[in-house]
Amino acid sequence: MNFDFGTSIAGTFFPNPIFTASGCAGSGKELVHFFPLNELGAIVTKSIMIKPRSGRSTPRMAETPSGMLNSIGLQGPGIELFLENDIPWLRDQGARIIVSIAGETVEDYAVLARKLRNISGLSALEVNISCPNVENRGQVFACNPETARDAIAAVRRNIGGELPIIAKLSPDVTDISAIAESVVDAGADGLALINTLLGMVIDTNTMSPKLSQRTGGLSGPAIRPIAVRAIYQVRAAIPSIPIVGMGGVTNGRDAFELVLAGANAISIGTATFGNPMAAISIKEELEELCISRGFSSFKEVIGYAHRVDSTLTREN
């Protein structure tokens, strides 16, 4: 069967819907030893900030049941070295590039957008607004409709129409659909759902927190039902918005579930730590599953659960 596995995010075409998740494979150099990067739909880079960051003190990772906590602290080289080294390398690999950016202030996002505006070879810009806003007593941008909107609006003003903007949202909110609507109104062309959840573990032997900064981001299979719920809710609220789904995907069936909920593409994160080939395996399994269920294109699968749900509601 000739299956059409392509997908689109705000008019940008990707030959398949499997991406890396920001922060889980650097800029792809860790994965290139296992497979060509152009076999994935896109490489989403680790979130880059204006200045170099050494990250938080160790210990900054801890295993949890069906997942892990991390408190890396956005370690990275800063935008100048990133543009000098990482982007040319990714272009040489033939990868489709989605650059993820993060900031501590609205102006940080504006500066990063200006620096990326004329960089060739980029497919989209992921705006990670799940970062503390130092101008607002450390409140996470994505946890408030107004601060989320301000960050995305700053990027929109400074990036122009050259690149699609994908806003990465936090699940640690009461109404994620309201946040989603706010950033779409501000100029986001797509959404990335979901980022990690804030969690904490205590070592029962030392009787103290395992992470040096006490809390960290929970990822892995434990959060997948939350990702499914968030994607489903946002797809219902904003039917036309492209969604990059992520959160605990370890196999093709997991990915299929997020697509049924409404995801246009799937980012693979924590699974890569245990299996560097995870993204490739998931891509193959997802395609086989779509075909076995009788679909002729990937686009037919996106949000299919909503159509089934609507049919059942009418019948009842």
N, C-alpha and C positions, 0 to 999 in steps of 0.2 A: 504494500500500500504506500502511495506517495503522500506522506504526512507533512503538512506545512507547520514547522516548529517555530517559525518566526514570531516576534512580538514587537510592539512599538510602545515607546514612552514619549508622549508629547511630540509625536511626529518623527522621532528618531527610531530607526529600525535596528533591531538586534536579531541575528540569525537563530538564536535560541534564547530561552528565558532564564538561564542559570547564570547568576553573577556571584562574585565573592561578596562577603559582608565586610564592611569597613572595620579595620582593626584586627582582622583575623588572618591576614596574609600580607601585611605590609603593603608594598606596591607590587606584589606578585613575584618577587625574587625568590621567595621561599618555595613557591610552587613550580617554577619553571623547570626544576630538576625532575619533575614527575610527569608533566604533560605540557604541550604548547599552550600558551595563554590564549591564543586566538580560538581555541576550542570552546571557550566559554563565551556566553553572550557579552559579558563585560567584566572588567576588573574594577572594583570599587576600592579606591586607595584608603589607607588609614587616614583618619581625619587630620588635616594639616592646619597648623596655626601660624600666626605671623612670625613669631620668634621660636628658636629652638627650645625644646623642653626635655628635661631629663626624666620626667615622670615622678611618680611617688616612690617613697622608700619601700623596701621589702620588709616583710612578705606582702605581696600584692596580688596573689592568686590563691584560691582555695577551692578544693573540690566540694561539691554538695551532692545530695541524692539526685540523680538524673540531671546534673548540670554542674556549673562552676560559677564562682564569684571572681570578678577581677576589679582591681583598683589601680590600673596602669597609670592613669593620669595623663592621657594624651601625649605620651612621649613621642617626639618626632624632631626632624631636622630644621623645621621652619620653612616658610614658603620659598625663600630664595634658593636654598640648596635643593629643595624638592623640585623646583622648576629647572634647575641646572642639571640635576642627575636623574631623577626618577621619570619625569615625563619623556625625555628623549629615549631612555631605555625601554619604556613601555611601547613607545611608537615603533622602535626597532623590532619589538617582539610581534608586532602586528595586532596588539591587543586593542580592544575598544575600551576607552578610558572614561571612567566616571570619577572625578576628583571630589573627595569629601573634605569639607572645610568646617572649622569650629572656631569660636571666638569667645572672649570674656565680656565684650561690649558690642553694642550695635555697630560702632565704628570699625571694630575688628572685621566684622563680616563685610562691611563696605570696602575696606582696604583689600581684603582677599579677593573679592569679586572683581575689583579693578585690575588686580595683577593677573587674573586668569582670563580676562575678557578677550584678549587677542592671542591666546595660546592656541596653536593649531593642534588638531588631532584629538580633541576632547569630544565625547559624546553627550555628556551631561554634567551637572554640578549637584552633588548631594550636600545639602546644608544641614549639618548636625546641630540642631538647636536644643539638644538634651544636655547642655552645658550650663554651669552656674553663671548667672549674669552678675558680675562684680559691681555693676552700677546699681543693682537693686538687691543689696544684702545677700548675694549668693543664690537668689531664686533661679531655678532652672528656667530658661527661656520658654521651653515647650510646655511648661506646666501652667501657663497663663495665656489666654487668647491675645492679650494686648502685647506682651513682650514677644510672643511668637510671631505675631504679625509685624512688629517693628523690625525684627531681625530679617525676615524674608523680604520685606519691602525695601530694606537697605540693599540687599543683594540684587533685587530686581532693578532698582534704579541704576546700579553700577555695572551690572552685567549686560544690560540692554536686552536685545532679543536674540543674541548670538547662541546662548546655551539654554537648554531646558533646566529648570530648577526643580530638584526633588527635595522636599522638606522631610527630614528624619524626625519622627515624633516619639515622645516618651509615653509608655503605657501607664506611668504613675500619675494619672489624672482621673478626675471624676467622670468627665464627658469628653472622650477623645474625638468624637465627631465635631464638637464645637471648636476644638483646637484646629482640626483639619479644615473646617470651613473658614476659619480665620486666616490661615496661611494661604489657602487657595484664593481668597479675596485679595490678599496682599501680593499675589503674583506667582505663587508656586504652580508649576505645571504637572507635578506628580508628588506622591507621598511615599516615604519608606516607613513601613510598619512591621515590627515594632523594635525599638531599641531595648536594651536590657532593663530589668526591674531592679530597684534598689533593695538590697538585701544585706544580711549580716549573719556571721556564724561565730560561735564562741567555742573555744577549745575546752572541753570538759576536764582535761588533765591539768592545764595551766590555769583554767578558769578565767581566761582573758580572751578578747577578740582575736581571731586568727589573722585578720588583715591589719596592717599598720595604721591604716586610716579608718579602721572599724567597719565602715560600710563599703560595698562594692556593687557592681552590676551583675545581676543573675542572668545567665544564659543557659542554653542547652534544652533538652527535651522537656524539662519541667515547665517551661514557659510557653510551649506550643499552643495549648488550649487558649491561652490569653491572646496570642497572636491571631489565632483563627477568629476569636470573638471580635477583636479590634478591627481586623480587615473586613469582616462581615458587616459590622456596624457602619464603618466608613463607606463601604461600597453601597450600602443601602441609602446612606445620607447624601452621597455625592456620586451618583451612578457613572458619570463620565470621567472621573479623575483616574489617571493611571496610578497603580499601587505596586511598589516593589515590596513583596512580603518576605518576612524573615522571622526567625524565632524557633529554635529547636528542631530544625529540619535535618534529619539524619538519613533519610532514604526517599525513594521516589514517591512512595505512598504519602509520606508527610508533606512533600511538595505539592502533590495532587490535592490534598486537603486545603492548603492555603490558596491554591488557584481556584478551586470550587467556591471558596469564600469570597473571591474577588481579586486576587493578585494577578497582575499582568506579567510579573517576573518574580524570581525567587533568589534571595541571597543566602549563600551557605557560609556559616561562621564557625561555631564551636566544633562542629563535626570534623572540620579540617585538622584540628589539633590531634585527634586520634587517628585520622586517616587522610593523608594529604591528597589522595585520589577521590575523596568524598564527592566533590562537585561533579566530577566526570561520571561517577557511578550514578549519582542522583539524576543527572541529565539523561543518561541512557534509560534508567528505570522509569522516569517520568514519561518519556516519549513512548516507551512500550506500553505503559499503563493507559495513556490517552488513546492509543491505537486499539488496545484490547477492549476498551469501553465503547468503541464505535465512532470516535471523533475523527474527522478528516483534517482538522487544523487545531492548533493550540488555542487560537482565539475563541473557538467554540466552547472551550472548557472554562474560560474566565468567567467567574461569577455564576456558574451553572447552578449551584445550590440555591441561588435566589429564585431562579426560574422554576425549579422543582418546588421550592417552598411556596411560591405564589400559586402554583397549580393545586397543591394540597390544600391551601387556604380556601381557594374557590370551591373545591370539591366538598369541603367540610362546612 
